[in-house]
Amino acid sequence: MSSDQQTAQLSQGAIRYRDTGEGEPILFVHGALVDGQLWSKVTPRLEDEFRCVVPDLPLGSHRLPMAPDADLTPPGLARLIDDFAEALDLGPVTLVGNDTGGALCQLVATNRRDRVARLVLTNCDSHDRFPPFPFTLFKYLAFVPGGLWAMGQPFRSRAITRRIIGTIANEPVPDEIVDAWAQPPLENAGVRRDLGKLLKSVSPRYTLEAAERLRSFDRPALLAWAPNDRFFKLDYAERFAREIPDCRLELVEGSRTFVPWDRPERLAELIAEFASAGAQSPAAAETGS
């Protein structure tokens, strides 16, 4: 475990996380088959003003397997994120999500609304796209005995892993981070079990339901979206911008899916402006304090 990480013990299992900076809390949620290092170029730009909390969630690149009975379906993971925030006594947070993590943030925002003061979505699963093709193939492999192990074998080659990451990130990812993302499901059967639970359960029914419920979302929302992403098209962000009542869409050029990695300076700027403008908590706003 990196020396800058701490561990939170939840009923579902242990979650490693980074907790830096001071101020209003921002909780960052990564996607499948990566960890919190996805946000490592964003949080240093925010720590002077905000408390930045970045968990390594059990989405396939975590190093501590969850309890065998942990619910790692999308609704179960939304509960886990809420439980994690409760364990750290974060109160209402600015919730920021990317990729699969953006879908989970939608579930937190609609199922556990009191946890969310503001919602930030970068390119992510939504509506009828959870997961996008060709990642739908991973879901079917999860049902085949030994399928996840077989799926992981190409990732033993750093060159192949880099080629795959290159479809979702413009900027190169250091070897040590590539390895940190690829190795856990290759080396740990418990991690593969956890990943299988997620892959077997992903379904657009969750994101379609969340999108419908976000029509009555009464917190501010920001969409920081790369318009040229091949997997999560701008059409989905524009649809959200029409559906969510208090929603702002900002285009982030020069990025693919991994906006936090490709354009961290622009994303941090947008988050800081958005979170500062809405620093008053929903409860305080309601009471006029």
N, C-alpha and C positions, 0 to 999 in steps of 0.2 A: 504494500500500500504506500502511495506517495506520502511523504512527510507532511504535506499541506492538507491532507484529507482527515476528516473525522468520520465516525460511524454512528448512525442512529439505529437503534434496535426497535423494530416494529413487530407486530404480531406475524406479519408475512415473512420476516427475515431481516437481516442486517443490510442497511443501505449506506454506502460510502458517499461522502459529499464534501464539497468545498464551500466555505462560508467566509467571505471577505467583504471588507468595506463596512460602512456604517450609514444609517439613514433608513428611509422607507424600503421595505424588502421587495426584491425582485427575484422570482423563482423561475429558473430556466429549465426547460424540458427538452431533451434531445430525442432523436428517433431510434429506430431499430438498427442493431449491429454497429452502433457507435456508443461513446460514453460522453461524460460531461466535458471532455477536452474539446468537443465541438465548439464550445463557447469561450475557449481560452484566450481568444484574441478580442472578445467583446467585453468581458467583465473588467479587465484592467482600466478600460476607458470610462467605467461607471462607478468605480469603487470610492471615488472622492465624495460622491453625493448619495450613493445608495448601498444598501446591504445586498450583496449578490450571493445567492444560494444556488449551488449547482450540484444536484444529486447524480450519481451513476445508477440509473434505473435498470431493473431486470429485463432488458430488451435485447439480450443476446451478446453484449460485449462486457457484461458485468463479471466480476471475479468472485463474488460471494453468492453461491446459489441460494435461492429462497427456500423456505420450508416446503416440504413435498406437497402439502395441502394448500399452498398459497394460491389465491385466485388471481391469475394473470391474464384473464380476459380483458378487453378494453374497459368495461365498467369496473372490474376489479383493480386495474391499474389506476384508474381515476380515483378510486377509494384510497389506494396506496399513496398517491401523490398528496391527497388531502390528509391522510394519517401522518405522512412525513412532515408536512407543514405544521400540523398540530403538535407533533413531537418537538419541533423546534420553536413552538410558540410564536409563529410568524404573524398570526392574525391575517387580515385581508392583504393579498399580495398583488403586485403586477405580475401576471402570469405570461410567460413568453415561451412559445413552442415552435419547433421546426420539424418537418417531415412527419413521421409517425407521432412524434411528440406533439405536433400541432393538433392532430386528431384527439389525442388524450386531453389536451387543454380544452378543446371544445366540450368534452364530456365533463370535465371538472367544472367548467363555467356554467353548464346547464344542469348538472346533477347536484353540485355542491357550490351553489352560487355565492353563498356568504364568504367563501374562501377567496373570491376574486374581486379585487378593487378595479382592475383594468386588465384587458386582454390584448396581447400582441401575438399575431400569427404571421410567421414567414411562410414560405412555400411549404405546403403540407397537404396530407390527405384530407379530403372533404367531400361532402355530398355523395355521389355514386362512385367515388374513386378511393377505395380503402381495402386493399392496396392497389396501386396502379400496375398495369402491365409493364414489364414482364415479371414483377415481383409476386404476382398472383401464383406463379409456378411454385414458389417457395411454400405457399399454403398447402398445395397438394402433396408436395414431398414430405411435409410434416406428418401426414397420415400413413406414410409408407414406413414399415419397420426398417430402421437404419437409414432412412431417407435424409435426415438432417446431417448425419455423419458424412454421407456421400456428397451431399450438397457442399459441405465445407472443404472437401479435399482440394479443389482448385485454389482456395484461399491460402493454402500452404505456400504458394508461389507469390512472393511480394510483387512481382511484375504483373500477374493477373489481378491481384487485389488493387494495385494502383490503376490499372486500366478500368476496372469497375468504378472505383472512386472518381476517376476522371469523367465519368458520365454525369456526375452529380456535383462536382466541384471544379471550378476553373483553376484555383490556386493549388499548388502542390502541397501535399500533407507529409510532414516528416516521417521517416521510417519508423521511429519509436512509437508514433501515434498509430500509424498503419498497423504495426504489430499488436499494439494494445487493443485495437478493435477486432483484429482477425483471430487472435490466439484463444481467447476464452472458450468459444464454442468448439474449437478443435481439441482443446485439452481437457475439458471438464464436462462430464456427462450430466451433472446437475445443471449447468448452464444450458446445455442442449435441451434438457427437459423443460426448463423455463421458457426458452425460445419457442419450443414446440407448442407450449400452451398458448402463447400469443399468436403464432402463425395459424394454428387451427381455428382460432376464434375471431380473427379479424373479419369484418364484414361491413359492406356499405350500409347495412341497416342501422348501425350505430351512428355513423356520420350523417346519414339522412335524417335520423331522428334529432340529432344535435342541431343540425342546420335549421330544422323546423322550430325548435325551441329557442334558438338564438334570435328568432324574429321578435321575441319579447325580452331579450337581454337588456337590462337596464343599467349597464355599466358602459364606460367608453371602450371602444375597440380600435386597434390600429392594425392595418395590413401592410407589412413591409415586404413587397413581392418582387421577385426577379421575373421580368416579363418574358424572358426567352428560355425558361426552364422547359425541358422536353417532357417531364413527368407531371408537373403540376402547373397547368396552363394558366395564363392570366385570366381566362374566362371564369375560373373558379373564384378568384379574388374579386372580380367585378360582380359576380353573383352575390358573394357575401356583402359587398359594399351596398348593394341594393336592399339586402334582407335585414341586416343588423341595424337597429335604429340609430345609434350614435357611433358611426363607423367612418374611419378615414383610411383611404388607400394611398400609399406612397410607393412609387416604383423604385426599385433598386437595380440599376443597370449594372452590367458587367459581372453577373453572378448566374450560377445555376441553382440547383436545389439548396445547396449548403450556403445560404446567405451569410450565416454567422462566420463562416470560414473565408468566403470570397470577399465580402465587403463589410468587415467588422466595424470600420470607422463610421460608415454611413448608418449601419444598423444601430450602433451605440448612440449616435447623434439623435436618431429618430426616437429611440427608447427614452433617452434622457429628457428630451423635449416633451414627449407624451406623458411620462410619469410625473415630471415636475408640474405640468399644467393641471394635472388631476390629483395633486398630492393630498387634498382633503379627502378623508375616508368617506365612503357612502353613508355610513352611520352619522358622521358629523354633518354631512350635507343635509341629511333628512331632518336633523334637529336644529339646523341653522347655527351650530356652534363653530 
